[in-house]
Structures are given as C-alpha cells and as structure tokens.
Amino acid sequence: MAATFKQSLIFFKAVTPTHPGYAKGALDFVDQPVQRDEFGFPCIWASSLKGAVRSMLSRTQESNACLKLALGPPPTEAHEHSSLTSFLDVRLLLFPTRSLKGIWTYATSSHLIGYLATYLEALGKNDKATQLLQNLRNISTPATSRKDILLDGQLAILNELDVKDIKIDENLPKSLFEKILPEELLAHVKSRGVVLVEDDLIVDLVRRGMFIQYRVRLNENDKTVDQGPWLEEYIPQETILFTALICRPLLKNEACSEPCDWLYNNLKNKVLWLGGNETLGKGLLKLYLVDA
C-alpha cells in the first residue's frame, strides 16, 4: 500500500509576542528586528519554522525513524537523503491593531489576502483561491465587521491613524475566510472583528503596531547596567499568520511506513515555541492544520 501524500495550510495565532530574529541592523531604529518578506511585512522564514518544528518534536522523539524521514537526517547524516517535507515561508494575514473604541480589532488588506490565495493555488486549490479573490473584489474598502469601533458612524482610529468612510459589513469574516480558516480561529476573528483597508494603509498600521521592547543587562553585583539599552522587535500577540506544508512520501522503511501521517498527527492542535527569548515567555504559537 502506497504511503500517504499530505499537504496542508497551517495557520498560527501568536499566543505571546514572537521574535523570529533577523540580522542586527536590518532596521535603522531597532537593534534586533524580526524577519521580513520582500515587501517589508513581518514573516517567518521556512528555515526558522522547520528548525522550530524539529526542535519541538526532537525533545520527545529524538530517535524516531519517522522524524528522520519527515524532516531529514541531522547534518552529520545529511548525505543519506533529503527531507520529505517542504514548508513555505510563514506570511502575515491578520494583524491586531489598537482601536480608540473596542480596544483592538484585526486589520488586513488585499495584498495580505493575496498571499493566502497564492498558497491555495500552490496546493492545487484553484477554486478556493479564485472564490477568495472574487469575494475580495466585491468588497469596497475600507470596510469593517464591527460597527462598535466606529466614531460618528464611519470613522475608526486604528493605531492612532484615522480611517474614514468605513462601510459596515458584518459578514466580512465569513465572506473572506469561511471554508478556509478552521472553525475555532474563524470564530475568534468574528468576535474581534476585521477591518479591510487599502494596501498603503496596512503598511502604516503594521509598522505602528509592531511590539518594540527595550532591554538592558544588569551587573549581578551592583545591579547597574552592564549592557544596553537595546531594542528588540516582536510580532505582536494575537497576530494570525499562515504557511503551507507539503509532505511527499518518497521514502519509507520498516520502522516508519507513514512518515507524512506521523508528521501531520504530531503537529495537529499543538503549540510551538519559535524565535528568541523562549525562557521569557516569548514565541508561543498555536497551530491550526487545515487539510488541502
């Protein structure tokens, strides 16, 4: 019997602020910025994600034959075979923004949703991608599903920016993400609301919404500053991101006949530590796998 081919969308909700680190000095005003895609939006490179997944699974299953097949052997044995699994870069979908009314809500744009359509196409889900883009074209921006964030009927203040002439569409999350987001995550998005804005505005909302933390290192003896201050950048708590996973069962052995099923089952409904400052509670992501 042939081993099972697996491909999935993986959605992430940041349970705590997350720092997928980048080279020092990539931003003029931040010492330790996060990784960014080619358009300047925060992302998590596939290599960082794969390393975090391997680390999580290795803690309890270090000698597991399926782990070695699914994610590839350790560097000292890399000549044996490659990984059966391909991860795509993790992209931004919904960004939490401060709101003058309602505390916070999600913001997104056609550019960010276009990432999702591209990944759906990569997984062969052309019908879903086409429907998503068609639904997007039918919505006039700016629009929101939460009328309680509005002042004077059509104005919202998000991350200290005025967003004017907003239309109310209570079905916005359903129109965009039904049958794409898992039910639990979709319900969460509905409860917090979504504002669909122009691409130019989402750039500013994301830039203003990134979490910047000042850090110092103290001298243990007299508690004076030994190093610092320096600035660390984080993807904020509640951010929703996504990627795609493709596992091709080209190899198997007697100890592991279904490496792709094994990987899928060990990622489903898990939490993942990723990035820097894990011991300070940073980098906790909840995973949602969606069959594609």
Kinemage of the C-alpha trace (Angstrom):
@kinemage 1
@onewidth
@group {chain A} dominant
@subgroup {mainchain}
@vectorlist {calphas} color= white
{ca met a 1} P 0.000 0.000 0.000
{ca ala a 2} L 1.372 3.403 -1.001
{ca ala a 3} L 2.289 5.852 1.728
{ca thr a 4} L 0.037 8.879 2.112
{ca phe a 5} L 0.781 12.228 0.455
{ca lys a 6} L -0.055 15.160 2.731
{ca gln a 7} L -0.494 18.848 2.077
{ca ser a 8} L -1.996 21.373 4.456
{ca leu a 9} L -2.396 25.003 5.230
{ca ile a 10} L -1.102 25.800 8.698
{ca phe a 11} L -2.479 28.833 10.499
{ca phe a 12} L -0.731 30.308 13.523
{ca lys a 13} L -2.090 32.518 16.272
{ca ala a 14} L 0.580 34.263 18.319
{ca val a 15} L -0.206 33.422 21.939
{ca thr a 16} L 2.693 35.620 23.065
{ca pro a 17} L 4.842 38.196 21.210
{ca thr a 18} L 7.212 36.407 18.841
{ca his a 19} L 10.737 37.298 17.739
{ca pro a 20} L 11.890 35.396 14.646
{ca gly a 21} L 15.244 37.109 14.627
{ca tyr a 22} L 16.982 38.790 11.726
{ca ala a 23} L 20.457 40.222 11.162
{ca lys a 24} L 21.352 43.056 13.509
{ca gly a 25} L 20.851 46.473 11.998
{ca ala a 26} L 18.294 45.490 9.346
{ca leu a 27} L 16.188 48.426 10.578
{ca asp a 28} L 17.796 51.742 11.460
{ca phe a 29} L 15.835 52.248 14.671
{ca val a 30} L 15.739 48.660 16.017
{ca asp a 31} L 18.788 46.689 17.106
{ca gln a 32} L 17.154 43.269 16.760
{ca pro a 33} L 14.333 43.338 14.167
{ca val a 34} L 12.153 40.437 13.076
{ca gln a 35} L 12.350 38.690 9.723
{ca arg a 36} L 10.573 40.384 6.821
{ca asp a 37} L 9.380 39.370 3.383
{ca glu a 38} L 10.319 41.038 0.125
{ca phe a 39} L 7.701 43.756 0.670
{ca gly a 40} L 8.715 44.595 4.225
{ca phe a 41} L 5.950 42.751 6.093
{ca pro a 42} L 6.898 40.625 9.112
{ca cys a 43} L 7.202 36.948 8.280
{ca ile a 44} L 8.873 33.759 9.476
{ca trp a 45} L 11.235 32.149 7.018
{ca ala a 46} L 10.643 28.493 6.253
{ca ser a 47} L 14.067 27.552 7.613
{ca ser a 48} L 13.196 29.058 11.012
{ca leu a 49} L 9.842 27.273 11.090
{ca lys a 50} L 11.350 23.927 10.159
{ca gly a 51} L 14.020 24.306 12.826
{ca ala a 52} L 11.403 25.077 15.477
{ca val a 53} L 9.282 22.085 14.414
{ca arg a 54} L 12.304 19.792 14.515
{ca ser a 55} L 13.255 21.110 17.951
{ca met a 56} L 9.740 20.563 19.299
{ca leu a 57} L 9.479 17.003 18.004
{ca ser a 58} L 13.062 16.063 18.908
{ca arg a 59} L 12.510 16.846 22.577
{ca thr a 60} L 10.308 13.795 22.980
{ca gln a 61} L 11.092 11.705 19.892
{ca glu a 62} L 14.804 12.138 19.283
{ca ser a 63} L 15.416 8.676 17.821
{ca asn a 64} L 12.113 8.378 15.979
{ca ala a 65} L 12.529 6.978 12.464
{ca cys a 66} L 9.556 8.990 11.197
{ca leu a 67} L 11.124 12.233 12.399
{ca lys a 68} L 14.282 11.470 10.442
{ca leu a 69} L 12.310 10.692 7.283
{ca ala a 70} L 9.836 13.555 7.522
{ca leu a 71} L 12.268 16.351 8.402
{ca gly a 72} L 15.536 14.909 7.146
{ca pro a 73} L 18.533 13.453 8.998
{ca pro a 74} L 20.825 15.541 11.223
{ca pro a 75} L 23.640 17.467 9.483
{ca thr a 76} L 26.187 14.712 10.123
{ca glu a 77} L 23.979 12.301 8.133
{ca ala a 78} L 22.673 14.756 5.535
{ca his a 79} L 24.195 12.730 2.695
{ca glu a 80} L 21.705 9.901 3.295
{ca his a 81} L 18.559 11.612 1.974
{ca ser a 82} L 16.715 14.917 1.981
{ca ser a 83} L 13.631 15.866 3.968
{ca leu a 84} L 10.292 14.604 2.677
{ca thr a 85} L 8.601 17.796 3.870
{ca ser a 86} L 8.585 21.258 2.353
{ca phe a 87} L 7.496 24.279 4.392
{ca leu a 88} L 6.714 27.596 2.723
{ca asp a 89} L 7.542 30.908 4.371
{ca val a 90} L 5.059 31.979 7.040
{ca arg a 91} L 3.090 35.021 5.857
{ca leu a 92} L 1.037 37.660 7.644
{ca leu a 93} L -2.763 37.500 7.268
{ca leu a 94} L -4.496 39.381 10.100
{ca phe a 95} L -2.759 41.999 12.223
{ca pro a 96} L -4.096 43.179 15.616
{ca thr a 97} L -4.488 46.950 15.722
{ca arg a 98} L -5.260 49.272 18.598
{ca ser a 99} L -8.678 50.903 18.323
{ca leu a 100} L -9.836 54.047 20.106
{ca lys a 101} L -13.125 52.214 20.630
{ca gly a 102} L -13.263 48.486 21.317
{ca ile a 103} L -9.594 48.175 22.438
{ca trp a 104} L -8.420 46.257 19.360
{ca thr a 105} L -9.501 44.622 16.139
{ca tyr a 106} L -7.887 42.802 13.223
{ca ala a 107} L -6.736 44.626 10.095
{ca thr a 108} L -5.900 43.151 6.710
{ca ser a 109} L -5.693 44.189 3.065
{ca ser a 110} L -5.955 42.746 -0.423
{ca his a 111} L -2.166 42.341 -0.519
{ca leu a 112} L -2.096 40.147 2.596
{ca ile a 113} L -5.109 38.137 1.439
{ca gly a 114} L -3.380 37.729 -1.923
{ca tyr a 115} L -0.637 35.781 -0.122
{ca leu a 116} L -3.300 33.326 1.031
{ca ala a 117} L -4.727 32.942 -2.484
{ca thr a 118} L -1.237 32.235 -3.814
{ca tyr a 119} L -0.672 29.488 -1.257
{ca leu a 120} L -4.066 27.954 -2.045
{ca glu a 121} L -3.039 27.815 -5.698
{ca ala a 122} L 0.281 26.228 -4.724
{ca leu a 123} L -1.686 23.454 -3.017
{ca gly a 124} L -3.874 22.945 -6.090
{ca lys a 125} L -6.938 24.626 -4.574
{ca asn a 126} L -7.564 26.921 -7.533
{ca asp a 127} L -11.335 27.081 -6.979
{ca lys a 128} L -10.894 28.314 -3.404
{ca ala a 129} L -8.280 30.833 -4.487
{ca thr a 130} L -10.490 32.153 -7.288
{ca gln a 131} L -13.501 32.440 -4.980
{ca leu a 132} L -11.451 34.228 -2.325
{ca leu a 133} L -10.197 36.814 -4.810
{ca gln a 134} L -13.669 37.265 -6.289
{ca asn a 135} L -15.160 37.873 -2.845
{ca leu a 136} L -12.368 40.340 -2.156
{ca arg a 137} L -13.123 42.293 -5.338
{ca asn a 138} L -16.784 42.557 -4.317
{ca ile a 139} L -15.915 44.403 -1.084
{ca ser a 140} L -15.373 48.156 -1.114
{ca thr a 141} L -12.572 49.324 1.168
{ca pro a 142} L -12.384 50.371 3.885
{ca ala a 143} L -14.911 48.029 5.464
{ca thr a 144} L -15.377 46.562 8.932
{ca ser a 145} L -17.428 43.837 10.552
{ca arg a 146} L -17.556 45.724 13.898
{ca lys a 147} L -19.670 48.846 13.985
{ca asp a 148} L -18.868 49.387 17.691
{ca ile a 149} L -15.325 50.545 16.823
{ca leu a 150} L -16.679 53.462 14.779
{ca leu a 151} L -16.939 57.088 15.845
{ca asp a 152} L -19.591 59.240 14.172
{ca gly a 153} L -20.746 56.311 12.074
{ca gln a 154} L -17.899 55.999 9.547
{ca leu a 155} L -14.628 56.811 11.337
{ca ala a 156} L -12.273 54.431 13.137
{ca ile a 157} L -8.983 55.351 14.772
{ca leu a 158} L -6.577 52.429 14.435
{ca asn a 159} L -3.021 52.616 15.730
{ca glu a 160} L -3.587 56.378 16.091
{ca leu a 161} L -4.469 56.747 12.388
{ca asp a 162} L -7.831 57.994 11.099
{ca val a 163} L -9.624 55.520 8.839
{ca lys a 164} L -12.516 57.388 7.234
{ca asp a 165} L -15.633 56.450 5.258
{ca ile a 166} L -15.763 52.889 6.559
{ca lys a 167} L -18.607 50.699 5.371
{ca ile a 168} L -20.143 48.181 7.765
{ca asp a 169} L -20.266 44.562 6.588
{ca glu a 170} L -20.996 42.218 9.483
{ca asn a 171} L -20.419 39.205 7.221
{ca leu a 172} L -16.895 40.303 6.280
{ca pro a 173} L -15.002 37.482 8.083
{ca lys a 174} L -17.391 34.882 6.663
{ca ser a 175} L -17.213 36.311 3.137
{ca leu a 176} L -13.424 36.203 3.141
{ca phe a 177} L -12.436 33.236 5.251
{ca glu a 178} L -15.283 30.722 5.521
{ca lys a 179} L -14.118 27.225 4.483
{ca ile a 180} L -10.505 28.441 4.685
{ca leu a 181} L -9.892 29.255 8.343
{ca pro a 182} L -10.567 26.479 10.889
{ca glu a 183} L -13.808 26.990 12.805
{ca glu a 184} L -12.167 27.896 16.123
{ca leu a 185} L -9.978 30.540 14.519
{ca leu a 186} L -12.813 31.904 12.373
{ca ala a 187} L -14.989 32.296 15.473
{ca his a 188} L -12.176 34.211 17.167
{ca val a 189} L -11.780 36.512 14.164
{ca lys a 190} L -15.530 37.143 14.083
{ca ser a 191} L -15.547 38.063 17.773
{ca arg a 192} L -12.675 40.566 17.422
{ca gly a 193} L -13.797 41.896 14.056
{ca val a 194} L -11.916 42.689 10.858
{ca val a 195} L -11.160 45.961 9.107
{ca leu a 196} L -10.272 45.611 5.426
{ca val a 197} L -8.140 48.600 4.409
{ca glu a 198} L -6.158 49.767 1.403
{ca asp a 199} L -2.691 48.302 0.905
{ca asp a 200} L -0.986 51.650 1.528
{ca leu a 201} L -2.664 51.924 4.924
{ca ile a 202} L -1.881 48.369 6.064
{ca val a 203} L 1.824 49.200 5.693
{ca asp a 204} L 1.495 52.006 8.250
{ca leu a 205} L -0.777 50.013 10.567
{ca val a 206} L 1.713 47.147 10.706
{ca arg a 207} L 4.689 49.468 11.161
{ca arg a 208} L 2.990 51.260 14.051
{ca gly a 209} L 1.701 48.039 15.599
{ca met a 210} L 4.920 46.058 15.907
{ca phe a 211} L 5.863 45.469 19.545
{ca ile a 212} L 9.180 47.144 20.462
{ca gln a 213} L 10.787 46.284 23.802
{ca tyr a 214} L 13.763 47.982 25.463
{ca arg a 215} L 16.210 45.597 27.138
{ca val a 216} L 19.238 46.004 29.412
{ca arg a 217} L 21.577 43.524 31.048
{ca leu a 218} L 22.440 44.293 34.678
{ca asn a 219} L 25.662 43.679 36.533
{ca glu a 220} L 24.912 40.892 39.027
{ca asn a 221} L 26.890 42.532 41.834
{ca asp a 222} L 25.686 46.131 41.947
{ca lys a 223} L 22.653 45.979 39.598
{ca thr a 224} L 23.994 48.739 37.376
{ca val a 225} L 23.605 48.497 33.606
{ca asp a 226} L 26.247 46.185 32.147
{ca gln a 227} L 24.966 46.169 28.554
{ca gly a 228} L 22.287 48.151 26.796
{ca pro a 229} L 19.822 49.508 26.338
{ca trp a 230} L 18.956 47.778 23.078
{ca leu a 231} L 15.666 47.425 21.215
{ca glu a 232} L 14.023 44.131 20.274
{ca glu a 233} L 11.135 43.888 17.821
{ca tyr a 234} L 8.306 41.359 18.148
{ca ile a 235} L 5.342 40.225 16.092
{ca pro a 236} L 2.521 41.123 18.500
{ca gln a 237} L 0.329 38.765 20.458
{ca glu a 238} L -2.877 37.719 18.614
{ca thr a 239} L -1.322 38.084 15.144
{ca ile a 240} L -2.593 35.456 12.686
{ca leu a 241} L -0.156 34.074 10.124
{ca phe a 242} L -0.136 31.075 7.811
{ca thr a 243} L 2.037 28.768 5.755
{ca ala a 244} L 1.720 25.628 3.666
{ca leu a 245} L 3.173 22.184 4.295
{ca ile a 246} L 3.728 19.585 1.590
{ca cys a 247} L 4.948 16.102 2.511
{ca arg a 248} L 5.843 13.678 -0.280
{ca pro a 249} L 6.249 10.067 0.913
{ca leu a 250} L 9.114 9.226 -1.433
{ca leu a 251} L 10.865 7.176 1.247
{ca lys a 252} L 9.748 4.797 3.947
{ca asn a 253} L 11.209 1.962 5.968
{ca glu a 254} L 10.088 -0.832 8.254
{ca ala a 255} L 10.220 1.447 11.285
{ca cys a 256} L 8.062 4.132 9.652
{ca ser a 257} L 5.655 3.287 6.853
{ca glu a 258} L 3.673 6.565 7.012
{ca pro a 259} L 6.075 9.456 7.741
{ca cys a 260} L 3.695 12.123 6.408
{ca asp a 261} L 0.765 10.914 8.501
{ca trp a 262} L 3.071 10.805 11.505
{ca leu a 263} L 4.187 14.410 10.990
{ca tyr a 264} L 0.645 15.653 10.447
{ca asn a 265} L -0.658 13.939 13.590
{ca asn a 266} L 2.204 15.321 15.679
{ca leu a 267} L 1.604 18.899 14.528
{ca lys a 268} L -2.166 18.974 14.769
{ca asn a 269} L -3.527 21.177 17.587
{ca lys a 270} L -0.061 21.762 19.021
{ca val a 271} L 1.689 24.833 20.375
{ca leu a 272} L 5.131 25.714 19.081
{ca trp a 273} L 7.953 27.736 20.587
{ca leu a 274} L 9.680 29.785 17.910
{ca gly a 275} L 12.281 32.527 17.905
{ca gly a 276} L 14.205 34.282 20.628
{ca asn a 277} L 13.594 34.689 24.367
{ca glu a 278} L 11.667 31.464 24.845
{ca thr a 279} L 12.615 31.459 28.540
{ca leu a 280} L 10.974 34.887 28.869
{ca gly a 281} L 7.687 33.552 27.547
{ca lys a 282} L 8.092 34.868 24.028
{ca gly a 283} L 7.441 32.984 20.799
{ca leu a 284} L 4.482 30.765 21.707
{ca leu a 285} L 2.338 29.991 18.648
{ca lys a 286} L -0.813 27.889 18.427
{ca leu a 287} L -1.006 25.742 15.288
{ca tyr a 288} L -4.120 25.003 13.237
{ca leu a 289} L -3.744 22.473 10.405
{ca val a 290} L -6.281 22.551 7.577
{ca asp a 291} L -6.342 19.727 5.018
{ca ala a 292} L -5.828 20.901 1.462
